[in-house]
Amino acid sequence: MIRGLLALLLALGGLALPAQAAPFSVLVFSKTAGFRHDSIPAGIQAIKDLGAAHGFTVTATETWPSSLSGHAAVVFLNTTGDVLDAAQQAAFESYIKGGGGFVGVHAAADTEYGWPFYGELVGAYFRSHPAIQQATVKVEDRAHPATAHLPSAWTRTDEWYNYRANPRPNVHVLASLDESTYSGGDMGDHPIAWCRPYQGGRAFYTGGGHTAASYADPAFRAHLLGGIRYAAGQAKADCRPENGYASLMGSGWSQAGPGGFTSSDGTLTSYGGLGLHWYSAREFGSYSLKLDWRLAGDDNSGVFVGFPASSDPWSAVNNGYEVQIDATDTPDKTTGAVYGFKAPDTAARDAALNPPGEWNTFELLVEGERLQVFLNGVKVNDFTNTDPARSLRQGHIGLQNHGDGDEVSFRNVRIKELGGAVQAEAWTAASGVATYPHATAHGGLVLGYVDPGDWASYAGLDLAGVTGFTARVASGGPGGTIEVRRGSPTGTLLGSVAVPNTGGWESYRDVSTTLASGGSGELYLVFTGSGSGLFDVDDFTLVKSGAGPITGVGGKCVDVSGGNTADGTKIQLWTCNGTGAQQWSRPGDGTIRALGKCMDVKGASSANGTLVQLYTCNGTNAQKWTLPGDGTIRALGKCLDASGGSSADGTQLIVWDCHGGANQRWALS
């Protein structure tokens, strides 16, 4: 069986089985208080087989143990109903908060409906299912150990759950169902496998595993193995929620210098060199760039940012910055280093790095002149450019093919333009505050532990032309005030905004204020109020007064129909033409304006499908729009949406439940 699994892995993804890890223990819990799956014995045996082959011990039980100590992960294998009492629930919560791992298989989503902690841990609850049938699974993350071996379209037979709510906003989706390939799916966007860091621990869930045949399928076994290894902390992955990214795979790239990359099944693999495969279609400014990479062995490559267009690969070396991939070089030239300029935090890097033969994920977060490097979701470097001959504010991105014998592969290069959004936890310097993980925060972290007199500063931001400030905040405490200052914690006050108690630490709200002319100098956020634990800050946006286009699906522009200024005029998509009907300004009060009037949700209704129109500015919430940094534009708790996902000229803009689709992602000038 193991030989067959290896052959299938190599055929599907070119990925060898993971090397033997240090021994660890897994508990398989399969108690049921509702429907009992006859596949449970097959599932237990499959996990035992995986343990025997990969160096971990397996304890299977339907009696909750007196202690979870010593188990790296707990698998809820087709559990149903209420299976734990209050004391057992408390013990499991402590286990997860202490760094434990959770694996939920299939009916784990049909378990413990009245336990909120479990509901968030598993990610979604079961609602219904059609008959067992074949369907196509769309593999969205091909770097996670649970899905890296799979093709982009995975056809298999199982019982496909519909869930009570879409988990995508709060989890990292690994795979989803193509509902057009089977009957009975009713979610539209339909995640079926996901992962997430949660309150100190790690969670993995797969909706597969109803049938006994699943556990004899080598591809499903490898899927399950990868989920167990992630939950147990044996394999690293970036499982932070991810929304609003656009793929850069496909056209738009050029090769500079010798060698290049082969392309097969969504994978770019380097050969020859020294050369650079660079995205020549356009430059980028403030953005989050994510990509997956794998070394075959002791190989060399890097990711370049912030360089000008050139057919000479050395131009990127001399004018941009390289984030290194090779782990065997000197500290300032190793994985996570800004090559030749700043070494990574080696302890954090070593703890986050998967070895050659396994996939890793980089996030390169570029904000102004600041470059932060995240490896498998862990921050390993924080660099600010001070060289006047170089700049991160605008430039191209590229992948290096280093030379003969260096085999490095890349998958899923994607980017999210931040549109001015700055992660508040990404400060240059701070006093009193600290980062704190929140799964529902953009980027998974917030600036927290805020007391009166605390502050945080941000270097490298462009303050020219800034007229407004919007922050995404949450407070279960007394609230307080954010002062926006220039130069120092007591420097020029540009503006201030009150932060209320928002109803809880997971209840986010946008607060906005106008700012005096920014000028130049480092930006400081200074926090005032009474008491302690005032509020958390997730991110903030600096609003500029200039007008420009807003582009959406199909590259079309947000347009006022016919350039008409009458109240109620339709706001639509249209081919970009540079007219005043497509020039939108954001004066800093939450409004978005064109032709002297405001973008407005008709009747202030939050019902799905409500029309978006031009209307006289009136200060109501129907005209208060926020930009949370995920590419969406939001009002009244809903997202600006191109009706029906169409990019045709004349497509009406509406508001709709946020789902992360292309018709809800917008780029602002």
Secondary structure as a PSIPRED ss2 file (coil, helix, strand):
# PSIPRED VFORMAT (PSIPRED V4.0)

   1 M C   1.000  0.000  0.000
   2 I H   0.000  1.000  0.000
   3 R H   0.000  1.000  0.000
   4 G H   0.000  1.000  0.000
   5 L H   0.000  1.000  0.000
   6 L H   0.000  1.000  0.000
   7 A H   0.000  1.000  0.000
   8 L H   0.000  1.000  0.000
   9 L H   0.000  1.000  0.000
  10 L H   0.000  1.000  0.000
  11 A H   0.000  1.000  0.000
  12 L H   0.000  1.000  0.000
  13 G H   0.000  1.000  0.000
  14 G C   1.000  0.000  0.000
  15 L C   1.000  0.000  0.000
  16 A C   1.000  0.000  0.000
  17 L C   1.000  0.000  0.000
  18 P C   1.000  0.000  0.000
  19 A C   1.000  0.000  0.000
  20 Q C   1.000  0.000  0.000
  21 A C   1.000  0.000  0.000
  22 A C   1.000  0.000  0.000
  23 P C   1.000  0.000  0.000
  24 F E   0.000  0.000  1.000
  25 S E   0.000  0.000  1.000
  26 V E   0.000  0.000  1.000
  27 L E   0.000  0.000  1.000
  28 V E   0.000  0.000  1.000
  29 F E   0.000  0.000  1.000
  30 S C   1.000  0.000  0.000
  31 K C   1.000  0.000  0.000
  32 T E   0.000  0.000  1.000
  33 A C   1.000  0.000  0.000
  34 G C   1.000  0.000  0.000
  35 F C   1.000  0.000  0.000
  36 R C   1.000  0.000  0.000
  37 H C   1.000  0.000  0.000
  38 D C   1.000  0.000  0.000
  39 S C   1.000  0.000  0.000
  40 I H   0.000  1.000  0.000
  41 P H   0.000  1.000  0.000
  42 A H   0.000  1.000  0.000
  43 G H   0.000  1.000  0.000
  44 I H   0.000  1.000  0.000
  45 Q H   0.000  1.000  0.000
  46 A H   0.000  1.000  0.000
  47 I H   0.000  1.000  0.000
  48 K H   0.000  1.000  0.000
  49 D H   0.000  1.000  0.000
  50 L H   0.000  1.000  0.000
  51 G H   0.000  1.000  0.000
  52 A H   0.000  1.000  0.000
  53 A H   0.000  1.000  0.000
  54 H H   0.000  1.000  0.000
  55 G C   1.000  0.000  0.000
  56 F E   0.000  0.000  1.000
  57 T E   0.000  0.000  1.000
  58 V E   0.000  0.000  1.000
  59 T E   0.000  0.000  1.000
  60 A E   0.000  0.000  1.000
  61 T E   0.000  0.000  1.000
  62 E C   1.000  0.000  0.000
  63 T C   1.000  0.000  0.000
  64 W C   1.000  0.000  0.000
  65 P C   1.000  0.000  0.000
  66 S C   1.000  0.000  0.000
  67 S C   1.000  0.000  0.000
  68 L C   1.000  0.000  0.000
  69 S C   1.000  0.000  0.000
  70 G C   1.000  0.000  0.000
  71 H C   1.000  0.000  0.000
  72 A C   1.000  0.000  0.000
  73 A E   0.000  0.000  1.000
  74 V E   0.000  0.000  1.000
  75 V E   0.000  0.000  1.000
  76 F E   0.000  0.000  1.000
  77 L E   0.000  0.000  1.000
  78 N C   1.000  0.000  0.000
  79 T C   1.000  0.000  0.000
  80 T E   0.000  0.000  1.000
  81 G E   0.000  0.000  1.000
  82 D C   1.000  0.000  0.000
  83 V C   1.000  0.000  0.000
  84 L C   1.000  0.000  0.000
  85 D C   1.000  0.000  0.000
  86 A H   0.000  1.000  0.000
  87 A H   0.000  1.000  0.000
  88 Q H   0.000  1.000  0.000
  89 Q H   0.000  1.000  0.000
  90 A H   0.000  1.000  0.000
  91 A H   0.000  1.000  0.000
  92 F H   0.000  1.000  0.000
  93 E H   0.000  1.000  0.000
  94 S H   0.000  1.000  0.000
  95 Y H   0.000  1.000  0.000
  96 I H   0.000  1.000  0.000
  97 K H   0.000  1.000  0.000
  98 G C   1.000  0.000  0.000
  99 G C   1.000  0.000  0.000
 100 G C   1.000  0.000  0.000
 101 G E   0.000  0.000  1.000
 102 F E   0.000  0.000  1.000
 103 V E   0.000  0.000  1.000
 104 G E   0.000  0.000  1.000
 105 V E   0.000  0.000  1.000
 106 H H   0.000  1.000  0.000
 107 A H   0.000  1.000  0.000
 108 A H   0.000  1.000  0.000
 109 A H   0.000  1.000  0.000
 110 D H   0.000  1.000  0.000
 111 T E   0.000  0.000  1.000
 112 E C   1.000  0.000  0.000
 113 Y C   1.000  0.000  0.000
 114 G C   1.000  0.000  0.000
 115 W C   1.000  0.000  0.000
 116 P H   0.000  1.000  0.000
 117 F H   0.000  1.000  0.000
 118 Y H   0.000  1.000  0.000
 119 G H   0.000  1.000  0.000
 120 E H   0.000  1.000  0.000
 121 L H   0.000  1.000  0.000
 122 V H   0.000  1.000  0.000
 123 G C   1.000  0.000  0.000
 124 A C   1.000  0.000  0.000
 125 Y C   1.000  0.000  0.000
 126 F E   0.000  0.000  1.000
 127 R E   0.000  0.000  1.000
 128 S E   0.000  0.000  1.000
 129 H C   1.000  0.000  0.000
 130 P C   1.000  0.000  0.000
 131 A C   1.000  0.000  0.000
 132 I C   1.000  0.000  0.000
 133 Q E   0.000  0.000  1.000
 134 Q E   0.000  0.000  1.000
 135 A E   0.000  0.000  1.000
 136 T E   0.000  0.000  1.000
 137 V E   0.000  0.000  1.000
 138 K E   0.000  0.000  1.000
 139 V E   0.000  0.000  1.000
 140 E C   1.000  0.000  0.000
 141 D C   1.000  0.000  0.000
 142 R C   1.000  0.000  0.000
 143 A C   1.000  0.000  0.000
 144 H C   1.000  0.000  0.000
 145 P C   1.000  0.000  0.000
 146 A C   1.000  0.000  0.000
 147 T C   1.000  0.000  0.000
 148 A C   1.000  0.000  0.000
 149 H C   1.000  0.000  0.000
 150 L C   1.000  0.000  0.000
 151 P C   1.000  0.000  0.000
 152 S C   1.000  0.000  0.000
 153 A E   0.000  0.000  1.000
 154 W E   0.000  0.000  1.000
 155 T E   0.000  0.000  1.000
 156 R E   0.000  0.000  1.000
 157 T E   0.000  0.000  1.000
 158 D E   0.000  0.000  1.000
 159 E C   1.000  0.000  0.000
 160 W C   1.000  0.000  0.000
 161 Y C   1.000  0.000  0.000
 162 N E   0.000  0.000  1.000
 163 Y E   0.000  0.000  1.000
 164 R C   1.000  0.000  0.000
 165 A C   1.000  0.000  0.000
 166 N C   1.000  0.000  0.000
 167 P C   1.000  0.000  0.000
 168 R H   0.000  1.000  0.000
 169 P H   0.000  1.000  0.000
 170 N H   0.000  1.000  0.000
 171 V C   1.000  0.000  0.000
 172 H E   0.000  0.000  1.000
 173 V E   0.000  0.000  1.000
 174 L E   0.000  0.000  1.000
 175 A E   0.000  0.000  1.000
 176 S E   0.000  0.000  1.000
 177 L E   0.000  0.000  1.000
 178 D E   0.000  0.000  1.000
 179 E H   0.000  1.000  0.000
 180 S H   0.000  1.000  0.000
 181 T H   0.000  1.000  0.000
 182 Y C   1.000  0.000  0.000
 183 S C   1.000  0.000  0.000
 184 G C   1.000  0.000  0.000
 185 G C   1.000  0.000  0.000
 186 D C   1.000  0.000  0.000
 187 M C   1.000  0.000  0.000
 188 G C   1.000  0.000  0.000
 189 D C   1.000  0.000  0.000
 190 H C   1.000  0.000  0.000
 191 P E   0.000  0.000  1.000
 192 I E   0.000  0.000  1.000
 193 A E   0.000  0.000  1.000
 194 W E   0.000  0.000  1.000
 195 C E   0.000  0.000  1.000
 196 R E   0.000  0.000  1.000
 197 P E   0.000  0.000  1.000
 198 Y E   0.000  0.000  1.000
 199 Q C   1.000  0.000  0.000
 200 G C   1.000  0.000  0.000
 201 G E   0.000  0.000  1.000
 202 R E   0.000  0.000  1.000
 203 A E   0.000  0.000  1.000
 204 F E   0.000  0.000  1.000
 205 Y E   0.000  0.000  1.000
 206 T E   0.000  0.000  1.000
 207 G C   1.000  0.000  0.000
 208 G C   1.000  0.000  0.000
 209 G C   1.000  0.000  0.000
 210 H C   1.000  0.000  0.000
 211 T C   1.000  0.000  0.000
 212 A H   0.000  1.000  0.000
 213 A H   0.000  1.000  0.000
 214 S H   0.000  1.000  0.000
 215 Y H   0.000  1.000  0.000
 216 A H   0.000  1.000  0.000
 217 D C   1.000  0.000  0.000
 218 P H   0.000  1.000  0.000
 219 A H   0.000  1.000  0.000
 220 F H   0.000  1.000  0.000
 221 R H   0.000  1.000  0.000
 222 A H   0.000  1.000  0.000
 223 H H   0.000  1.000  0.000
 224 L H   0.000  1.000  0.000
 225 L H   0.000  1.000  0.000
 226 G H   0.000  1.000  0.000
 227 G H   0.000  1.000  0.000
 228 I H   0.000  1.000  0.000
 229 R H   0.000  1.000  0.000
 230 Y H   0.000  1.000  0.000
 231 A H   0.000  1.000  0.000
 232 A C   1.000  0.000  0.000
 233 G C   1.000  0.000  0.000
 234 Q C   1.000  0.000  0.000
 235 A C   1.000  0.000  0.000
 236 K C   1.000  0.000  0.000
 237 A C   1.000  0.000  0.000
 238 D C   1.000  0.000  0.000
 239 C C   1.000  0.000  0.000
 240 R C   1.000  0.000  0.000
 241 P C   1.000  0.000  0.000
 242 E C   1.000  0.000  0.000
 243 N C   1.000  0.000  0.000
 244 G C   1.000  0.000  0.000
 245 Y C   1.000  0.000  0.000
 246 A E   0.000  0.000  1.000
 247 S E   0.000  0.000  1.000
 248 L C   1.000  0.000  0.000
 249 M C   1.000  0.000  0.000
 250 G C   1.000  0.000  0.000
 251 S C   1.000  0.000  0.000
 252 G C   1.000  0.000  0.000
 253 W E   0.000  0.000  1.000
 254 S E   0.000  0.000  1.000
 255 Q E   0.000  0.000  1.000
 256 A E   0.000  0.000  1.000
 257 G C   1.000  0.000  0.000
 258 P C   1.000  0.000  0.000
 259 G C   1.000  0.000  0.000
 260 G E   0.000  0.000  1.000
 261 F E   0.000  0.000  1.000
 262 T E   0.000  0.000  1.000
 263 S E   0.000  0.000  1.000
 264 S E   0.000  0.000  1.000
 265 D C   1.000  0.000  0.000
 266 G C   1.000  0.000  0.000
 267 T E   0.000  0.000  1.000
 268 L E   0.000  0.000  1.000
 269 T E   0.000  0.000  1.000
 270 S E   0.000  0.000  1.000
 271 Y E   0.000  0.000  1.000
 272 G C   1.000  0.000  0.000
 273 G C   1.000  0.000  0.000
 274 L C   1.000  0.000  0.000
 275 G E   0.000  0.000  1.000
 276 L E   0.000  0.000  1.000
 277 H E   0.000  0.000  1.000
 278 W E   0.000  0.000  1.000
 279 Y E   0.000  0.000  1.000
 280 S C   1.000  0.000  0.000
 281 A C   1.000  0.000  0.000
 282 R C   1.000  0.000  0.000
 283 E C   1.000  0.000  0.000
 284 F E   0.000  0.000  1.000
 285 G C   1.000  0.000  0.000
 286 S C   1.000  0.000  0.000
 287 Y E   0.000  0.000  1.000
 288 S E   0.000  0.000  1.000
 289 L E   0.000  0.000  1.000
 290 K E   0.000  0.000  1.000
 291 L E   0.000  0.000  1.000
 292 D E   0.000  0.000  1.000
 293 W E   0.000  0.000  1.000
 294 R E   0.000  0.000  1.000
 295 L E   0.000  0.000  1.000
 296 A C   1.000  0.000  0.000
 297 G C   1.000  0.000  0.000
 298 D C   1.000  0.000  0.000
 299 D C   1.000  0.000  0.000
 300 N C   1.000  0.000  0.000
 301 S C   1.000  0.000  0.000
 302 G E   0.000  0.000  1.000
 303 V E   0.000  0.000  1.000
 304 F E   0.000  0.000  1.000
 305 V E   0.000  0.000  1.000
 306 G E   0.000  0.000  1.000
 307 F E   0.000  0.000  1.000
 308 P C   1.000  0.000  0.000
 309 A C   1.000  0.000  0.000
 310 S C   1.000  0.000  0.000
 311 S C   1.000  0.000  0.000
 312 D C   1.000  0.000  0.000
 313 P H   0.000  1.000  0.000
 314 W H   0.000  1.000  0.000
 315 S H   0.000  1.000  0.000
 316 A H   0.000  1.000  0.000
 317 V H   0.000  1.000  0.000
 318 N H   0.000  1.000  0.000
 319 N H   0.000  1.000  0.000
 320 G C   1.000  0.000  0.000
 321 Y E   0.000  0.000  1.000
 322 E E   0.000  0.000  1.000
 323 V E   0.000  0.000  1.000
 324 Q E   0.000  0.000  1.000
 325 I C   1.000  0.000  0.000
 326 D C   1.000  0.000  0.000
 327 A C   1.000  0.000  0.000
 328 T C   1.000  0.000  0.000
 329 D C   1.000  0.000  0.000
 330 T C   1.000  0.000  0.000
 331 P H   0.000  1.000  0.000
 332 D H   0.000  1.000  0.000
 333 K H   0.000  1.000  0.000
 334 T C   1.000  0.000  0.000
 335 T C   1.000  0.000  0.000
 336 G C   1.000  0.000  0.000
 337 A C   1.000  0.000  0.000
 338 V E   0.000  0.000  1.000
 339 Y C   1.000  0.000  0.000
 340 G C   1.000  0.000  0.000
 341 F C   1.000  0.000  0.000
 342 K E   0.000  0.000  1.000
 343 A C   1.000  0.000  0.000
 344 P C   1.000  0.000  0.000
 345 D C   1.000  0.000  0.000
 346 T H   0.000  1.000  0.000
 347 A H   0.000  1.000  0.000
 348 A H   0.000  1.000  0.000
 349 R H   0.000  1.000  0.000
 350 D H   0.000  1.000  0.000
 351 A H   0.000  1.000  0.000
 352 A H   0.000  1.000  0.000
 353 L C   1.000  0.000  0.000
 354 N C   1.000  0.000  0.000
 355 P C   1.000  0.000  0.000
 356 P C   1.000  0.000  0.000
 357 G C   1.000  0.000  0.000
 358 E C   1.000  0.000  0.000
 359 W C   1.000  0.000  0.000
 360 N E   0.000  0.000  1.000
 361 T E   0.000  0.000  1.000
 362 F E   0.000  0.000  1.000
 363 E E   0.000  0.000  1.000
 364 L E   0.000  0.000  1.000
 365 L E   0.000  0.000  1.000
 366 V E   0.000  0.000  1.000
 367 E E   0.000  0.000  1.000
 368 G C   1.000  0.000  0.000
 369 E C   1.000  0.000  0.000
 370 R E   0.000  0.000  1.000
 371 L E   0.000  0.000  1.000
 372 Q E   0.000  0.000  1.000
 373 V E   0.000  0.000  1.000
 374 F E   0.000  0.000  1.000
 375 L E   0.000  0.000  1.000
 376 N C   1.000  0.000  0.000
 377 G C   1.000  0.000  0.000
 378 V E   0.000  0.000  1.000
 379 K E   0.000  0.000  1.000
 380 V E   0.000  0.000  1.000
 381 N E   0.000  0.000  1.000
 382 D E   0.000  0.000  1.000
 383 F E   0.000  0.000  1.000
 384 T E   0.000  0.000  1.000
 385 N C   1.000  0.000  0.000
 386 T C   1.000  0.000  0.000
 387 D C   1.000  0.000  0.000
 388 P C   1.000  0.000  0.000
 389 A C   1.000  0.000  0.000
 390 R C   1.000  0.000  0.000
 391 S C   1.000  0.000  0.000
 392 L C   1.000  0.000  0.000
 393 R C   1.000  0.000  0.000
 394 Q C   1.000  0.000  0.000
 395 G E   0.000  0.000  1.000
 396 H E   0.000  0.000  1.000
 397 I E   0.000  0.000  1.000
 398 G E   0.000  0.000  1.000
 399 L E   0.000  0.000  1.000
 400 Q E   0.000  0.000  1.000
 401 N E   0.000  0.000  1.000
 402 H C   1.000  0.000  0.000
 403 G C   1.000  0.000  0.000
 404 D C   1.000  0.000  0.000
 405 G C   1.000  0.000  0.000
 406 D C   1.000  0.000  0.000
 407 E C   1.000  0.000  0.000
 408 V E   0.000  0.000  1.000
 409 S E   0.000  0.000  1.000
 410 F E   0.000  0.000  1.000
 411 R E   0.000  0.000  1.000
 412 N E   0.000  0.000  1.000
 413 V E   0.000  0.000  1.000
 414 R E   0.000  0.000  1.000
 415 I E   0.000  0.000  1.000
 416 K E   0.000  0.000  1.000
 417 E E   0.000  0.000  1.000
 418 L C   1.000  0.000  0.000
 419 G C   1.000  0.000  0.000
 420 G C   1.000  0.000  0.000
 421 A E   0.000  0.000  1.000
 422 V E   0.000  0.000  1.000
 423 Q E   0.000  0.000  1.000
 424 A C   1.000  0.000  0.000
 425 E C   1.000  0.000  0.000
 426 A C   1.000  0.000  0.000
 427 W C   1.000  0.000  0.000
 428 T C   1.000  0.000  0.000
 429 A E   0.000  0.000  1.000
 430 A E   0.000  0.000  1.000
 431 S E   0.000  0.000  1.000
 432 G C   1.000  0.000  0.000
 433 V C   1.000  0.000  0.000
 434 A E   0.000  0.000  1.000
 435 T E   0.000  0.000  1.000
 436 Y E   0.000  0.000  1.000
 437 P E   0.000  0.000  1.000
 438 H C   1.000  0.000  0.000
 439 A C   1.000  0.000  0.000
 440 T C   1.000  0.000  0.000
 441 A C   1.000  0.000  0.000
 442 H H   0.000  1.000  0.000
 443 G H   0.000  1.000  0.000
 444 G H   0.000  1.000  0.000
 445 L E   0.000  0.000  1.000
 446 V E   0.000  0.000  1.000
 447 L E   0.000  0.000  1.000
 448 G E   0.000  0.000  1.000
 449 Y C   1.000  0.000  0.000
 450 V C   1.000  0.000  0.000
 451 D C   1.000  0.000  0.000
 452 P C   1.000  0.000  0.000
 453 G C   1.000  0.000  0.000
 454 D C   1.000  0.000  0.000
 455 W E   0.000  0.000  1.000
 456 A E   0.000  0.000  1.000
 457 S E   0.000  0.000  1.000
 458 Y E   0.000  0.000  1.000
 459 A C   1.000  0.000  0.000
 460 G C   1.000  0.000  0.000
 461 L C   1.000  0.000  0.000
 462 D C   1.000  0.000  0.000
 463 L C   1.000  0.000  0.000
 464 A C   1.000  0.000  0.000
 465 G C   1.000  0.000  0.000
 466 V E   0.000  0.000  1.000
 467 T E   0.000  0.000  1.000
 468 G E   0.000  0.000  1.000
 469 F E   0.000  0.000  1.000
 470 T E   0.000  0.000  1.000
 471 A E   0.000  0.000  1.000
 472 R E   0.000  0.000  1.000
 473 V E   0.000  0.000  1.000
 474 A E   0.000  0.000  1.000
 475 S E   0.000  0.000  1.000
 476 G C   1.000  0.000  0.000
 477 G C   1.000  0.000  0.000
 478 P C   1.000  0.000  0.000
 479 G C   1.000  0.000  0.000
 480 G E   0.000  0.000  1.000
 481 T E   0.000  0.000  1.000
 482 I E   0.000  0.000  1.000
 483 E E   0.000  0.000  1.000
 484 V E   0.000  0.000  1.000
 485 R E   0.000  0.000  1.000
 486 R E   0.000  0.000  1.000
 487 G C   1.000  0.000  0.000
 488 S C   1.000  0.000  0.000
 489 P C   1.000  0.000  0.000
 490 T C   1.000  0.000  0.000
 491 G C   1.000  0.000  0.000
 492 T E   0.000  0.000  1.000
 493 L E   0.000  0.000  1.000
 494 L E   0.000  0.000  1.000
 495 G E   0.000  0.000  1.000
 496 S E   0.000  0.000  1.000
 497 V E   0.000  0.000  1.000
 498 A E   0.000  0.000  1.000
 499 V E   0.000  0.000  1.000
 500 P C   1.000  0.000  0.000
 501 N C   1.000  0.000  0.000
 502 T C   1.000  0.000  0.000
 503 G C   1.000  0.000  0.000
 504 G E   0.000  0.000  1.000
 505 W E   0.000  0.000  1.000
 506 E E   0.000  0.000  1.000
 507 S E   0.000  0.000  1.000
 508 Y E   0.000  0.000  1.000
 509 R E   0.000  0.000  1.000
 510 D E   0.000  0.000  1.000
 511 V E   0.000  0.000  1.000
 512 S E   0.000  0.000  1.000
 513 T E   0.000  0.000  1.000
 514 T E   0.000  0.000  1.000
 515 L C   1.000  0.000  0.000
 516 A C   1.000  0.000  0.000
 517 S C   1.000  0.000  0.000
 518 G C   1.000  0.000  0.000
 519 G C   1.000  0.000  0.000
 520 S C   1.000  0.000  0.000
 521 G C   1.000  0.000  0.000
 522 E C   1.000  0.000  0.000
 523 L E   0.000  0.000  1.000
 524 Y E   0.000  0.000  1.000
 525 L E   0.000  0.000  1.000
 526 V E   0.000  0.000  1.000
 527 F E   0.000  0.000  1.000
 528 T E   0.000  0.000  1.000
 529 G C   1.000  0.000  0.000
 530 S C   1.000  0.000  0.000
 531 G C   1.000  0.000  0.000
 532 S C   1.000  0.000  0.000
 533 G C   1.000  0.000  0.000
 534 L C   1.000  0.000  0.000
 535 F C   1.000  0.000  0.000
 536 D E   0.000  0.000  1.000
 537 V E   0.000  0.000  1.000
 538 D E   0.000  0.000  1.000
 539 D E   0.000  0.000  1.000
 540 F E   0.000  0.000  1.000
 541 T E   0.000  0.000  1.000
 542 L E   0.000  0.000  1.000
 543 V E   0.000  0.000  1.000
 544 K E   0.000  0.000  1.000
 545 S C   1.000  0.000  0.000
 546 G C   1.000  0.000  0.000
 547 A C   1.000  0.000  0.000
 548 G E   0.000  0.000  1.000
 549 P C   1.000  0.000  0.000
 550 I E   0.000  0.000  1.000
 551 T E   0.000  0.000  1.000
 552 G C   1.000  0.000  0.000
 553 V H   0.000  1.000  0.000
 554 G H   0.000  1.000  0.000
 555 G H   0.000  1.000  0.000
 556 K C   1.000  0.000  0.000
 557 C E   0.000  0.000  1.000
 558 V E   0.000  0.000  1.000
 559 D E   0.000  0.000  1.000
 560 V E   0.000  0.000  1.000
 561 S H   0.000  1.000  0.000
 562 G H   0.000  1.000  0.000
 563 G H   0.000  1.000  0.000
 564 N C   1.000  0.000  0.000
 565 T C   1.000  0.000  0.000
 566 A C   1.000  0.000  0.000
 567 D C   1.000  0.000  0.000
 568 G C   1.000  0.000  0.000
 569 T E   0.000  0.000  1.000
 570 K E   0.000  0.000  1.000
 571 I E   0.000  0.000  1.000
 572 Q E   0.000  0.000  1.000
 573 L E   0.000  0.000  1.000
 574 W E   0.000  0.000  1.000
 575 T C   1.000  0.000  0.000
 576 C C   1.000  0.000  0.000
 577 N C   1.000  0.000  0.000
 578 G C   1.000  0.000  0.000
 579 T C   1.000  0.000  0.000
 580 G H   0.000  1.000  0.000
 581 A H   0.000  1.000  0.000
 582 Q H   0.000  1.000  0.000
 583 Q C   1.000  0.000  0.000
 584 W E   0.000  0.000  1.000
 585 S E   0.000  0.000  1.000
 586 R C   1.000  0.000  0.000
 587 P C   1.000  0.000  0.000
 588 G C   1.000  0.000  0.000
 589 D C   1.000  0.000  0.000
 590 G C   1.000  0.000  0.000
 591 T C   1.000  0.000  0.000
 592 I C   1.000  0.000  0.000
 593 R E   0.000  0.000  1.000
 594 A E   0.000  0.000  1.000
 595 L C   1.000  0.000  0.000
 596 G C   1.000  0.000  0.000
 597 K E   0.000  0.000  1.000
 598 C E   0.000  0.000  1.000
 599 M E   0.000  0.000  1.000
 600 D E   0.000  0.000  1.000
 601 V E   0.000  0.000  1.000
 602 K H   0.000  1.000  0.000
 603 G H   0.000  1.000  0.000
 604 A H   0.000  1.000  0.000
 605 S C   1.000  0.000  0.000
 606 S C   1.000  0.000  0.000
 607 A C   1.000  0.000  0.000
 608 N C   1.000  0.000  0.000
 609 G C   1.000  0.000  0.000
 610 T E   0.000  0.000  1.000
 611 L E   0.000  0.000  1.000
 612 V E   0.000  0.000  1.000
 613 Q E   0.000  0.000  1.000
 614 L E   0.000  0.000  1.000
 615 Y E   0.000  0.000  1.000
 616 T C   1.000  0.000  0.000
 617 C C   1.000  0.000  0.000
 618 N C   1.000  0.000  0.000
 619 G C   1.000  0.000  0.000
 620 T C   1.000  0.000  0.000
 621 N H   0.000  1.000  0.000
 622 A H   0.000  1.000  0.000
 623 Q H   0.000  1.000  0.000
 624 K C   1.000  0.000  0.000
 625 W C   1.000  0.000  0.000
 626 T E   0.000  0.000  1.000
 627 L C   1.000  0.000  0.000
 628 P C   1.000  0.000  0.000
 629 G C   1.000  0.000  0.000
 630 D C   1.000  0.000  0.000
 631 G C   1.000  0.000  0.000
 632 T C   1.000  0.000  0.000
 633 I C   1.000  0.000  0.000
 634 R E   0.000  0.000  1.000
 635 A E   0.000  0.000  1.000
 636 L C   1.000  0.000  0.000
 637 G C   1.000  0.000  0.000
 638 K E   0.000  0.000  1.000
 639 C E   0.000  0.000  1.000
 640 L E   0.000  0.000  1.000
 641 D E   0.000  0.000  1.000
 642 A E   0.000  0.000  1.000
 643 S H   0.000  1.000  0.000
 644 G H   0.000  1.000  0.000
 645 G H   0.000  1.000  0.000
 646 S C   1.000  0.000  0.000
 647 S C   1.000  0.000  0.000
 648 A C   1.000  0.000  0.000
 649 D C   1.000  0.000  0.000
 650 G C   1.000  0.000  0.000
 651 T C   1.000  0.000  0.000
 652 Q E   0.000  0.000  1.000
 653 L E   0.000  0.000  1.000
 654 I E   0.000  0.000  1.000
 655 V E   0.000  0.000  1.000
 656 W E   0.000  0.000  1.000
 657 D C   1.000  0.000  0.000
 658 C C   1.000  0.000  0.000
 659 H C   1.000  0.000  0.000
 660 G C   1.000  0.000  0.000
 661 G C   1.000  0.000  0.000
 662 A H   0.000  1.000  0.000
 663 N H   0.000  1.000  0.000
 664 Q H   0.000  1.000  0.000
 665 R C   1.000  0.000  0.000
 666 W C   1.000  0.000  0.000
 667 A E   0.000  0.000  1.000
 668 L E   0.000  0.000  1.000
 669 S C   1.000  0.000  0.000
